């Protein structure tokens, strides 16, 4: 017997829609450079990128050790390859740091929003307790 998902109340739907709008607005506010950095970081963190790195390096080594009919252009110890790998590492680390900075900014944004929600909840709880105390006093109950 399959269980249907629980029905959401109107206020829950409004809250979910609001959260979605806040997230979409945050994504819309990203700069062009942030979008490019996120795309590069996403690709660099994929298995496709890792495989491309291995295949590219293997091809480079094969060409430059004379294992292919192509003329070697970077003889052992592959100084040009080392330079390219070092430059790639610098750029990739820069893009990863940019992405982490953006994620930290987003986390700070959500933490601030959670603080506001917590304060509002506390105010509402206090008000409810005050009202409950008044009701108990009106009914002659000890609080």
C-alpha positions as CSV (number, residue, x, y, z in Angstrom):
1,X,0.0,0.0,0.0
2,X,1.6,3.3,-1.1
3,X,1.3,6.3,1.1
4,X,0.5,9.6,-0.6
5,X,2.7,12.6,0.4
6,X,1.3,14.8,3.1
7,X,-0.8,17.7,2.0
8,X,0.8,21.1,2.6
9,X,-1.0,23.9,4.2
10,X,-1.5,27.2,2.5
11,X,1.1,28.9,4.7
12,X,3.6,26.1,4.1
13,X,3.2,26.6,0.3
14,X,3.7,30.3,0.7
15,X,6.8,29.8,2.8
16,X,8.3,27.3,0.3
17,X,7.5,29.8,-2.6
18,X,9.1,32.6,-0.6
19,X,12.3,30.6,0.0
20,X,12.4,29.6,-3.6
21,X,12.1,33.3,-4.7
22,X,14.9,34.3,-2.3
23,X,17.2,31.7,-3.7
24,X,16.3,32.6,-7.3
25,X,17.0,36.3,-6.5
26,X,20.4,35.4,-5.0
27,X,21.3,33.4,-8.1
28,X,20.2,36.3,-10.4
29,X,22.4,38.7,-8.5
30,X,25.6,36.8,-9.3
31,X,28.0,38.6,-11.5
32,X,29.0,37.3,-14.9
33,X,32.5,36.4,-13.5
34,X,30.9,34.5,-10.6
35,X,28.8,32.5,-13.1
36,X,31.8,31.7,-15.2
37,X,33.8,30.7,-12.1
38,X,31.0,28.5,-10.9
39,X,30.8,26.8,-14.3
40,X,34.5,26.1,-14.4
41,X,34.6,24.9,-10.8
42,X,31.6,22.6,-11.5
43,X,33.4,21.1,-14.6
44,X,36.8,20.9,-12.9
45,X,35.2,18.9,-10.1
46,X,33.8,16.3,-12.5
47,X,35.0,12.8,-13.5
48,X,35.0,14.0,-17.1
49,X,37.7,16.6,-16.2
50,X,39.8,14.0,-14.4
51,X,39.6,11.6,-17.4
52,X,40.5,14.5,-19.8
53,X,43.5,15.3,-17.6
54,X,44.8,11.8,-17.6
55,X,44.2,11.3,-21.4
56,X,45.8,14.7,-22.2
57,X,48.8,14.0,-20.1
58,X,49.3,10.5,-21.5
59,X,49.0,11.8,-25.0
60,X,51.5,14.6,-24.3
61,X,54.0,12.1,-22.9
62,X,53.4,9.7,-25.7
63,X,54.0,12.3,-28.4
64,X,57.1,13.8,-26.7
65,X,58.8,10.4,-26.0
66,X,58.5,9.4,-29.6
67,X,55.8,6.8,-29.2
68,X,53.7,8.4,-31.9
69,X,54.5,9.4,-35.5
70,X,54.1,13.1,-34.5
71,X,57.2,15.2,-34.0
72,X,58.1,15.8,-30.3
73,X,57.8,19.4,-29.2
74,X,58.5,19.2,-25.5
75,X,61.3,16.8,-24.8
76,X,61.8,15.1,-21.4
77,X,61.6,16.5,-18.6
78,X,58.5,18.1,-20.2
79,X,59.1,21.7,-19.0
80,X,56.3,23.1,-21.1
81,X,53.8,20.5,-19.7
82,X,55.0,21.4,-16.2
83,X,54.4,25.1,-16.9
84,X,50.9,24.4,-18.3
85,X,49.9,22.2,-15.3
86,X,51.2,24.9,-12.9
87,X,49.2,27.6,-14.6
88,X,46.1,25.4,-14.7
89,X,46.5,24.8,-10.9
90,X,46.7,28.5,-10.3
91,X,43.6,29.3,-12.3
92,X,41.6,26.3,-10.9
93,X,42.4,27.2,-7.3
94,X,41.4,30.8,-8.1
95,X,38.0,29.7,-9.5
96,X,37.5,27.3,-6.6
97,X,38.2,30.1,-4.1
98,X,35.8,32.4,-5.9
99,X,33.1,29.8,-5.7
100,X,33.8,29.2,-2.0
101,X,33.6,33.0,-1.4
102,X,30.2,33.1,-3.1
103,X,29.0,30.1,-1.1
104,X,30.1,31.7,2.1
105,X,28.3,34.9,1.2
106,X,25.2,32.9,0.5
107,X,25.5,31.0,3.8
108,X,25.8,34.3,5.7
109,X,22.7,35.5,3.9
110,X,20.8,32.4,5.0
111,X,22.2,32.7,8.5
112,X,20.9,36.2,8.8
113,X,17.5,35.2,7.5
114,X,17.4,32.3,10.0
115,X,18.3,34.8,12.8
116,X,15.4,37.0,11.8
117,X,13.0,34.1,11.6
118,X,14.2,32.9,15.1
119,X,13.6,36.3,16.6
120,X,10.1,36.5,15.1
121,X,9.3,33.1,16.4
122,X,10.5,34.0,19.8
123,X,8.4,37.1,19.8
124,X,5.3,35.1,18.8
125,X,6.0,32.5,21.4
126,X,6.4,35.2,24.1
127,X,3.1,36.8,23.0
128,X,1.3,33.4,23.1
129,X,2.6,32.7,26.6
130,X,1.5,36.2,27.7
131,X,-2.0,35.5,26.3
132,X,-2.1,32.1,27.9
133,X,-1.1,33.6,31.3
134,X,-4.0,36.1,30.9
135,X,-6.5,33.4,30.1
136,X,-5.3,31.3,33.1
137,X,-5.6,34.4,35.3
138,X,-9.1,35.1,34.0
139,X,-10.1,31.5,34.8
140,X,-8.6,31.7,38.3
141,X,-5.9,29.1,37.5
142,X,-2.5,29.3,39.1
143,X,0.4,30.0,36.7
